[in-house]
Amino acid sequence: MNNLFVYLEIDNGRVEDVSLELLTKGRSLANRLNCKLEAVAVGSQLDRVGEQVFAYGTDVLHLFDDPRLLFYTSLPHTAILVKLFQDEQPQIALMGATSIGRDLGPRVSSALGSGLTADCTSLEIGDHEEKKDDKHYKDLLYQIRPAFGGNIVATIVNPDCRPQMATVREGVMKKEACGGNPKGTVVKHNVADYVQDSDFVIRVIDRQMEQSKVNIKGASIIVSGGYGMGSKENFQLLYDLADTIGAEVGASRAAVDAGFAEHERQIGQTGVTVRPKLYIACGISGQIQHIAGMQESSLIIAINNDPNAPINTVADYVITGDVETVIPKMIKYYKKNSK
């Protein structure tokens, strides 16, 4: 078995962040395995993909450029990846746990009989021992993901089937370019060798996309509220604080379920994973499902009337008190002391 492959999601010639995050992690895994990192780009007008992915340590870029592949459809993308993986025999294949990855991953893994671990939050390389059969496996992919509603963290290995396939949640890996002036090899494939005309039975005529009004993932400061805010009316305090300090408003699952905030603001294992410079947790107890989605924040401030709240264990600063009292004071003093 050979190298580590990452499937790239591309929109209008730009590689999506989730794929760049996977390339960053893939580079470290490939270094650990002493193998090459290879990327697969399927689409149209892919001339600028190379300069984007080589900066993240990609050794080889496989290009499948065809006007019919401009928009994602299941059949041709599946056919391309299945044949490519059969030819190249990768030991690991990664893709994002997005709407595309969740459609494409199972199709490819089923065709190859390789198995798939979905929605991973961490990937590591390690050894495994089957005591029953007295078998020892070296350098397997540890596919780590929450299970049973986030109450446990499962580590899954695939000892015998290849490639070891996983989809990874967006935002859980760091996106970090290698620096310098990296170069790689571009391999241009003839799309006709991989697909049949029948694979294009579905054609996307037009695509209408509404941009989200909430940019939780890209916010440098997040003010997040939990069930402890008490009501939807009290949640307005968070919007007032966010407007004052230039932040975005997030919420825990409990707050969303209670109707205090919209689902698109949910942070945690069943929402989005964030890494802001400052995360202010207001009235959030800190269940493991929520902490998993924000613990990589650079600075965490927890405001809670429970001094023993689990959120305090990951917070850099803890303010013990009622949010209805503390937040107005924060707004007042910030306005007073800011230029």
C-alpha positions as CSV (number, residue, x, y, z in Angstrom):
1,M,0.0,0.0,0.0
2,N,1.2,3.4,-1.0
3,N,0.6,7.0,-0.1
4,L,-2.0,9.2,1.8
5,F,-4.7,10.8,-0.4
6,V,-6.9,13.8,0.3
7,Y,-10.0,14.5,-1.8
8,L,-10.3,18.3,-2.4
9,E,-13.6,20.1,-2.4
10,I,-13.4,23.0,-4.8
11,D,-15.8,25.9,-5.5
12,N,-15.1,28.4,-8.3
13,G,-11.5,27.3,-8.5
14,R,-10.9,27.8,-4.7
15,V,-10.0,24.9,-2.5
16,E,-12.4,24.8,0.5
17,D,-11.0,25.3,4.0
18,V,-11.9,21.8,5.1
19,S,-9.7,20.3,2.4
20,L,-6.8,22.6,3.4
21,E,-7.3,21.5,7.0
22,L,-7.0,17.9,5.9
23,L,-3.9,18.6,3.9
24,T,-2.3,20.2,7.0
25,K,-3.1,17.1,9.1
26,G,-2.3,14.8,6.1
27,R,1.2,16.3,5.9
28,S,2.0,15.4,9.5
29,L,0.5,11.9,9.1
30,A,2.5,11.3,5.9
31,N,5.7,12.4,7.6
32,R,5.0,9.9,10.4
33,L,4.4,7.2,7.8
34,N,7.3,8.3,5.6
35,C,5.1,8.4,2.6
36,K,3.9,11.0,0.1
37,L,0.8,13.3,0.5
38,E,-1.3,13.3,-2.6
39,A,-4.4,15.4,-3.4
40,V,-7.2,14.7,-5.8
41,A,-9.0,17.6,-7.6
42,V,-12.1,16.8,-9.7
43,G,-13.8,19.7,-11.4
44,S,-13.4,22.3,-14.1
45,Q,-11.0,25.2,-14.6
46,L,-8.5,23.8,-12.0
47,D,-5.4,25.7,-13.2
48,R,-4.9,27.5,-9.9
49,V,-5.4,24.5,-7.6
50,G,-1.8,23.5,-7.6
51,E,-0.5,26.8,-6.1
52,Q,-3.0,26.5,-3.4
53,V,-2.3,22.9,-2.3
54,F,1.4,22.8,-2.7
55,A,1.7,25.4,0.0
56,Y,0.2,22.9,2.4
57,G,2.8,20.2,1.7
58,T,1.2,18.3,-1.1
59,D,3.7,16.2,-3.0
60,V,1.4,15.1,-5.9
61,L,-1.8,16.6,-7.3
62,H,-4.1,14.5,-9.4
63,L,-6.2,16.7,-11.8
64,F,-9.4,15.6,-13.4
65,D,-10.5,18.6,-15.4
66,D,-13.6,18.5,-17.5
67,P,-16.4,21.0,-18.0
68,R,-19.0,18.4,-17.1
69,L,-17.4,18.1,-13.7
70,L,-17.9,21.8,-12.8
71,F,-20.5,20.9,-10.1
72,Y,-20.4,17.9,-7.9
73,T,-22.6,15.0,-8.9
74,S,-22.3,11.5,-7.3
75,L,-21.7,9.1,-10.2
76,P,-18.8,10.6,-12.0
77,H,-16.9,11.6,-8.8
78,T,-17.4,8.1,-7.4
79,A,-16.2,6.4,-10.6
80,I,-13.1,8.6,-10.7
81,L,-12.1,8.0,-7.1
82,V,-12.8,4.2,-7.2
83,K,-10.6,3.7,-10.3
84,L,-7.9,6.0,-9.1
85,F,-7.7,4.3,-5.7
86,Q,-7.7,0.9,-7.4
87,D,-4.8,2.0,-9.5
88,E,-2.8,3.9,-6.9
89,Q,-3.6,1.7,-3.8
90,P,-3.4,4.4,-1.2
91,Q,-3.1,3.3,2.5
92,I,-5.2,6.2,3.7
93,A,-7.9,8.3,2.1
94,L,-9.4,11.4,3.7
95,M,-12.3,13.8,2.9
96,G,-14.3,16.3,4.7
97,A,-17.5,15.4,6.6
98,T,-19.5,17.8,4.5
99,S,-22.6,17.2,2.4
100,I,-20.3,16.2,-0.5
101,G,-18.0,14.0,1.7
102,R,-21.0,12.3,3.4
103,D,-22.3,11.4,-0.1
104,L,-19.1,10.5,-1.8
105,G,-17.2,8.7,1.0
106,P,-19.7,5.8,1.6
107,R,-20.0,5.2,-2.1
108,V,-16.3,4.9,-2.7
109,S,-15.7,2.8,0.4
110,S,-18.5,0.5,-0.4
111,A,-17.2,0.0,-4.0
112,L,-13.7,-0.8,-2.6
113,G,-14.9,-2.8,0.4
114,S,-12.7,-0.8,2.6
115,G,-15.0,0.6,5.3
116,L,-15.3,4.2,6.5
117,T,-15.3,6.1,9.8
118,A,-17.5,9.1,9.5
119,D,-17.3,12.5,11.4
120,C,-13.8,12.0,12.9
121,T,-12.6,14.8,15.2
122,S,-9.0,13.5,15.4
123,L,-6.5,11.4,13.5
124,E,-3.4,9.7,14.8
125,I,-0.9,7.0,13.8
126,G,-0.3,4.1,16.1
127,D,0.0,0.3,16.5
128,H,-2.7,-2.2,17.3
129,E,-2.7,-5.7,18.7
130,E,-5.3,-8.4,18.3
131,K,-4.8,-10.5,21.3
132,K,-7.3,-13.1,20.3
133,D,-5.4,-13.8,17.1
134,D,-2.0,-12.8,18.4
135,K,-1.6,-10.3,15.5
136,H,0.4,-7.1,15.6
137,Y,-0.3,-4.2,13.3
138,K,2.1,-1.2,12.9
139,D,1.3,2.3,11.9
140,L,-2.5,2.1,11.6
141,L,-4.7,5.2,11.3
142,Y,-6.4,5.9,14.6
143,Q,-9.8,7.3,13.5
144,I,-11.1,9.1,16.6
145,R,-14.7,10.3,16.9
146,P,-17.4,10.9,19.5
147,A,-20.0,8.1,20.0
148,F,-23.2,7.6,22.0
149,G,-24.2,11.2,21.7
150,G,-20.7,12.4,22.6
151,N,-20.6,10.6,26.0
152,I,-17.6,8.6,24.9
153,V,-14.7,9.0,22.5
154,A,-14.2,6.0,20.2
155,T,-10.9,5.1,18.6
156,I,-11.5,3.0,15.5
157,V,-8.9,1.1,13.5
158,N,-9.1,-0.8,10.2
159,P,-6.3,-3.5,10.4
160,D,-6.9,-5.4,7.1
161,C,-8.8,-3.4,4.5
162,R,-7.3,-0.5,2.4
163,P,-7.5,2.3,2.0
164,Q,-8.3,3.3,5.6
165,M,-11.0,5.8,4.9
166,A,-12.3,8.6,7.1
167,T,-14.4,11.8,6.8
168,V,-13.3,14.6,9.1
169,R,-15.4,17.4,10.6
170,E,-14.7,20.9,9.3
171,G,-12.8,23.1,11.8
172,V,-11.4,20.4,14.0
173,M,-8.0,20.5,12.3
174,K,-5.7,23.5,12.0
175,K,-5.2,25.0,8.6
176,E,-1.5,25.8,8.4
177,A,0.7,26.4,5.3
178,C,4.2,25.0,5.3
179,G,5.9,28.2,4.3
180,G,8.9,28.6,2.0
181,N,8.4,27.9,-1.7
182,P,7.1,24.3,-1.9
183,K,6.7,22.5,-5.2
184,G,4.9,19.4,-6.2
185,T,4.1,17.2,-9.2
186,V,0.9,17.6,-11.2
187,V,-0.6,14.5,-12.8
188,K,-3.3,15.3,-15.4
189,H,-5.6,12.4,-16.0
190,N,-7.8,11.8,-19.0
191,V,-11.3,11.9,-17.6
192,A,-12.7,9.7,-20.4
193,D,-10.6,6.8,-19.0
194,Y,-12.4,6.9,-15.7
195,V,-16.0,7.7,-16.5
196,Q,-18.7,6.6,-18.9
197,D,-21.4,8.7,-20.5
198,S,-24.0,7.1,-18.3
199,D,-22.2,8.6,-15.3
200,F,-23.5,12.0,-16.4
201,V,-27.1,11.0,-16.4
202,I,-27.7,13.9,-13.9
203,R,-26.6,17.3,-15.1
204,V,-26.7,20.4,-12.9
205,I,-28.2,23.2,-15.0
206,D,-28.0,26.0,-12.5
207,R,-27.2,26.4,-8.8
208,Q,-28.7,28.9,-6.4
209,M,-27.0,29.3,-3.1
210,E,-28.0,31.5,-0.2
211,Q,-25.0,32.7,1.8
212,S,-25.3,32.3,5.5
213,K,-25.8,35.5,7.5
214,V,-23.9,34.0,10.4
215,N,-20.1,33.5,10.2
216,I,-19.4,31.6,13.4
217,K,-16.4,29.7,12.1
218,G,-14.6,32.8,10.8
219,A,-15.2,35.0,13.8
220,S,-12.2,36.0,15.9
221,I,-14.3,36.8,18.9
222,I,-17.4,34.7,19.9
223,V,-19.9,35.4,22.7
224,S,-21.7,32.1,23.3
225,G,-24.7,31.4,25.5
226,G,-26.1,28.3,27.1
227,Y,-29.3,27.2,28.8
228,G,-28.2,29.2,31.8
229,M,-29.1,32.4,30.0
230,G,-32.7,31.6,31.1
231,S,-34.7,32.9,28.2
232,K,-34.6,34.2,24.7
233,E,-35.0,37.7,26.0
234,N,-31.9,37.3,28.2
235,F,-30.0,36.1,25.1
236,Q,-30.4,39.6,23.7
237,L,-27.7,40.6,26.3
238,L,-25.2,38.5,24.2
239,Y,-26.1,40.4,21.0
240,D,-25.5,43.7,22.9
241,L,-22.1,42.5,24.1
242,A,-21.2,41.1,20.7
243,D,-22.1,44.5,19.0
244,T,-20.0,46.3,21.6
245,I,-16.8,44.3,21.1
246,G,-17.2,43.3,17.5
247,A,-18.0,39.6,18.1
248,E,-20.3,36.9,16.7
249,V,-23.0,35.2,18.9
250,G,-22.9,31.4,19.4
251,A,-25.0,29.0,21.4
252,S,-24.8,25.6,23.0
253,R,-27.1,22.8,21.9
254,A,-29.3,23.2,25.1
255,A,-29.8,26.9,24.2
256,V,-30.7,26.1,20.6
257,D,-33.1,23.3,21.7
258,A,-34.8,25.7,24.1
259,G,-35.4,28.2,21.3
260,F,-33.0,30.8,22.6
261,A,-31.0,30.9,19.3
262,E,-31.0,29.6,15.7
263,H,-29.4,26.2,14.9
264,E,-26.8,27.9,12.6
265,R,-25.3,29.4,15.8
266,Q,-24.8,26.1,17.5
267,I,-21.3,25.2,18.6
268,G,-20.2,21.7,19.6
269,Q,-20.1,18.2,18.3
270,T,-23.5,18.5,16.7
271,G,-22.9,22.1,15.5
272,V,-19.7,23.8,14.3
273,T,-16.2,23.6,15.7
274,V,-14.6,27.0,16.3
275,R,-11.1,28.3,17.1
276,P,-11.5,32.1,17.8
277,K,-8.9,34.3,19.5
278,L,-11.5,35.0,22.3
279,Y,-14.4,32.8,23.4
280,I,-16.8,34.1,26.1
281,A,-19.0,31.4,27.5
282,C,-22.1,32.8,29.2
283,G,-24.4,30.5,31.2
284,I,-22.8,27.4,29.6
285,S,-22.3,24.4,32.0
286,G,-19.7,22.9,29.7
287,Q,-20.9,19.4,28.7
288,I,-18.2,17.4,26.7
289,Q,-20.2,17.8,23.5
290,H,-19.9,21.6,23.7
291,I,-16.3,21.7,25.0
292,A,-15.2,19.6,22.0
293,G,-16.3,22.3,19.7
294,M,-14.5,25.3,21.3
295,Q,-11.6,24.0,23.5
296,E,-9.0,25.1,20.9
297,S,-9.9,28.8,21.3
298,S,-6.9,30.9,22.1
299,L,-8.5,32.5,25.2
300,I,-11.6,31.3,27.0
301,I,-13.6,33.4,29.6
302,A,-16.4,31.6,31.4
303,I,-19.2,33.4,33.1
304,N,-21.3,31.1,35.3
305,N,-23.0,31.2,38.7
306,D,-21.8,27.7,39.4
307,P,-18.1,27.7,40.6
308,N,-17.9,24.0,39.8
309,A,-19.2,24.1,36.2
310,P,-17.2,21.8,33.9
311,I,-16.6,24.8,31.5
312,N,-14.3,26.2,34.2
313,T,-11.8,23.4,33.7
314,V,-10.9,24.6,30.2
315,A,-11.4,28.4,30.8
316,D,-8.4,30.7,31.2
317,Y,-10.5,33.2,33.2
318,V,-13.6,32.4,35.3
319,I,-16.2,35.0,36.4
320,T,-18.5,33.5,39.0
321,G,-21.8,35.4,39.0
322,D,-25.2,35.9,37.3
323,V,-24.9,36.6,33.6
324,E,-27.7,39.2,33.9
325,T,-25.4,41.2,36.2
326,V,-22.0,40.5,34.8
327,I,-22.7,41.1,31.1
328,P,-24.1,44.7,31.5
329,K,-21.1,45.6,33.6
330,M,-18.8,44.2,30.8
331,I,-20.6,46.4,28.2
332,K,-20.4,49.4,30.5
333,Y,-16.8,49.2,31.3
334,Y,-15.7,48.3,27.8
335,K,-17.5,51.4,26.4
336,K,-16.0,53.5,29.2
337,N,-12.4,52.3,28.6
338,S,-12.3,51.9,24.8
339,K,-11.2,54.7,22.5
